[in-house]
Structure formats: C-alpha cells, structure tokens
Amino acid sequence: MDATQTEALEIFTRTKALMQGHFILRSGLHSAHYFQCAQVCQHMDAVERLAGLLRAKLAGLGFSTVLAPAMGGLVIGQEVARQAKARYLFAEKENNALVLRRGFGFAPGERVLVVEDVVTRGGRVLEALEIVRRGGAAPVGIAMLVDRSAGVAKFDVPAISLMELSFPTYPADQVPEWLAKLPVEKPGS
C-alpha cells in the first residue's frame, strides 16, 4: 500500500467509515466489510483531504463538470468539483434508475468526470456514464474513493481510485457459514 492509500485507509478507519460485520451491499452481494462513506462525510476536514488526495491523481483528465450518482457520490463529488472549480451536477434515483432532474443538463461536448464513493461492480457508474452520453456530453473519466473490485470493474473511460481494496463478496446462496452466523445489516449507500 502506498502512502496515499495508507492515509486514506487511516481516515476511513478513524471516522468509522470502514465497518466489519455481515453486510448486504447495494449490489446484493454479502460481505464482512462495508464502506459507509456517510460516516466519513460527517467530517468536512476528512472529505476535503480525501478529495485533495483523489484530485492529485486526476491530472490530465481535463474536465469542466462533475456528475455524482446519488446518494454515495454526492458529498465527495461536490468537494472534488469545488476544489477543481468545476460545475457540479448529481443524478438521483427514480424507479431504481439514475436520472437527471431539477433542470440539470449538459452542453454538447461538455467534458464530464463521474465521481463516486465506492464501486463494487460499477452499476451506478455505468448508469451515470450513459446519462452523460445521452445528454450529448463527453465522459472523460471516473474518480472513486474506493474500488472494492480492486480493478476488476472495467469501464470505457479511465477509472481512477484513491484506494483499491478487494474484500471477498458472496452471492446470497454462497455465504460462508462463519459469516451467516452474524446478524445481517444493510446500511444503505
């Protein structure tokens, strides 16, 4: 683990954003670890630092707008946009699909960075990329605090993460006995 990952992991641990137990992830998979980024987002000094660490890895992407999928990406997306002096938009869930509302839209060819907190499979990121393309804009990359897939989730634009961590995940019918014995929590994204 490099110094940036070590610092980010310390921030997640200190703010109790990295949890241990038995969790059902948004993807439906089960895990003994959960990143509850809402915990770290209570502490604006931590959010500011995490966004700064992430921005340092974004050199050369050249974006003018940040799009964050709700709920998880809202706080970190806004902070990345603030630090980059970029426009900030967010997509919301409607009938369990992401949509732009509130009059948000894109200019033709607008260069958009999608910012998310945690990616396990990348479903919401893929939806956000599609929103950008349907809106006539150009997605230039994805920035995420935590890539739980450790690089397995693939996208057709550059994907940059602050940390790559791969905790085992299990389909509901393949949860190990030791994990099944723990009370199940679904903390929410």
C-alpha positions in Angstrom: 0.0 0.0 0.0 1.4 3.4 -0.9 1.4 6.4 1.3 -1.8 7.8 -0.2 -3.7 4.6 0.3 -2.3 4.3 3.9 -3.5 7.8 4.7 -6.9 7.3 3.1 -7.4 4.0 5.0 -6.5 5.7 8.2 -9.1 8.4 7.5 -11.8 5.7 6.8 -10.8 3.8 10.0 -10.7 6.8 12.2 -14.1 8.0 11.1 -15.6 4.5 11.4 -16.4 4.5 7.7 -14.8 1.1 7.3 -17.1 -1.4 9.2 -16.9 -5.1 9.9 -19.8 -7.5 10.4 -22.2 -9.1 7.9 -23.5 -6.7 5.3 -25.6 -6.8 2.2 -24.1 -4.5 -0.4 -26.2 -2.4 -2.8 -25.2 -5.0 -5.4 -27.0 -7.7 -3.4 -23.7 -9.4 -2.6 -22.8 -10.2 1.0 -19.5 -9.1 2.7 -17.8 -9.0 6.1 -16.6 -5.4 5.3 -18.6 -2.3 4.4 -17.5 1.2 3.5 -20.1 3.6 4.9 -18.8 6.7 3.4 -21.6 8.7 5.0 -19.6 8.3 8.2 -16.5 10.0 6.8 -18.7 12.6 5.1 -19.7 14.0 8.6 -16.2 15.3 8.9 -15.5 18.0 6.3 -11.8 18.1 7.1 -11.6 14.4 6.1 -13.7 15.0 3.0 -11.5 17.9 2.0 -8.4 15.8 2.4 -9.8 12.7 0.6 -10.9 14.9 -2.3 -7.5 16.5 -2.4 -5.8 13.2 -2.5 -8.1 12.0 -5.3 -7.7 15.2 -7.3 -3.9 14.7 -7.2 -4.5 11.5 -9.2 -6.7 13.2 -11.8 -4.1 15.3 -13.5 -4.6 15.4 -17.3 -8.3 14.5 -17.4 -9.4 18.0 -18.2 -13.0 18.1 -17.0 -15.3 21.1 -16.6 -18.2 19.3 -14.9 -18.5 16.7 -12.2 -21.5 14.3 -12.1 -22.1 12.3 -9.0 -24.6 9.4 -8.6 -26.9 9.7 -5.6 -26.5 9.0 -2.8 -23.0 7.9 -2.2 -21.2 10.2 -4.6 -22.9 13.4 -3.5 -20.5 14.8 -0.9 -17.2 13.7 -2.4 -18.4 14.7 -5.9 -19.3 18.2 -4.7 -15.9 18.6 -2.9 -13.9 17.4 -6.0 -15.9 19.9 -8.1 -15.3 22.7 -5.5 -11.6 22.1 -5.4 -11.4 21.9 -9.2 -13.6 24.9 -9.6 -15.9 22.8 -11.9 -19.6 22.7 -12.3 -21.4 20.1 -10.2 -24.4 18.0 -11.0 -25.9 14.9 -9.4 -28.1 12.1 -10.6 -31.0 10.8 -8.5 -32.7 7.5 -8.2 -36.2 7.4 -9.8 -37.8 3.9 -10.0 -34.4 2.5 -9.0 -32.7 4.1 -12.0 -30.5 7.1 -12.1 -31.8 10.2 -13.8 -31.0 13.9 -14.1 -33.7 16.1 -12.6 -34.0 19.7 -11.3 -33.4 21.1 -14.8 -29.8 19.7 -15.0 -28.4 19.1 -18.4 -25.2 19.2 -20.4 -23.9 21.4 -23.2 -22.9 19.5 -26.3 -19.4 18.0 -25.9 -19.1 19.2 -22.2 -16.3 17.2 -20.5 -17.7 15.4 -17.5 -15.9 13.5 -14.7 -18.1 11.0 -12.9 -17.3 10.9 -9.1 -18.5 8.0 -6.9 -17.6 7.0 -3.3 -17.4 3.2 -3.5 -17.5 0.9 -6.6 -18.1 -2.8 -6.2 -19.4 -3.8 -9.6 -19.8 -0.4 -11.2 -23.6 -0.4 -11.9 -24.3 3.2 -10.9 -21.2 4.4 -12.6 -22.3 2.8 -15.9 -25.7 4.4 -15.5 -24.0 7.8 -14.9 -21.8 7.4 -18.0 -24.9 6.6 -20.0 -26.6 9.8 -18.7 -23.6 11.8 -19.8 -23.6 10.3 -23.3 -27.4 10.6 -23.7 -27.1 14.3 -22.7 -24.6 14.9 -25.6 -21.6 15.4 -23.2 -18.3 13.6 -23.2 -17.3 11.4 -20.2 -13.6 11.8 -19.6 -13.1 9.6 -16.6 -14.3 8.2 -13.4 -12.9 9.1 -9.9 -13.8 7.0 -6.9 -12.7 6.9 -3.3 -12.7 3.1 -3.1 -12.5 0.5 -5.8 -13.8 -2.6 -4.0 -13.3 -4.6 -7.2 -9.5 -4.0 -7.0 -9.6 -3.1 -10.7 -11.9 -5.8 -11.9 -14.8 -3.4 -12.7 -14.0 -2.1 -16.2 -15.2 1.0 -17.9 -14.5 2.5 -21.3 -13.0 5.7 -19.9 -10.1 6.0 -17.4 -11.1 5.0 -13.9 -9.0 6.4 -11.0 -9.4 5.3 -7.4 -7.9 6.5 -4.2 -7.8 3.0 -2.8 -8.1 -0.4 -4.4 -9.3 -2.9 -1.8 -10.9 -6.3 -2.5 -12.7 -7.7 0.4 -14.4 -11.0 -0.5 -18.1 -10.8 -1.5 -20.6 -13.6 -1.8 -23.9 -14.2 -3.6 -26.7 -14.8 -1.1 -26.7 -18.6 -1.7 -23.0 -18.9 -1.2 -22.5 -17.0 2.1 -19.9 -18.9 4.2 -21.1 -20.4 7.5 -19.0 -18.1 9.7 -20.5 -15.0 8.0 -24.0 -16.4 8.0 -23.9 -16.7 11.8 -23.5 -12.9 12.2 -26.6 -10.6 12.2 -27.2 -9.2 8.7 -27.1 -5.4 8.2 -28.0 -3.4 5.0 -26.6 0.0 5.9 -27.5 1.7 2.6 -25.4 3.5 0.1 
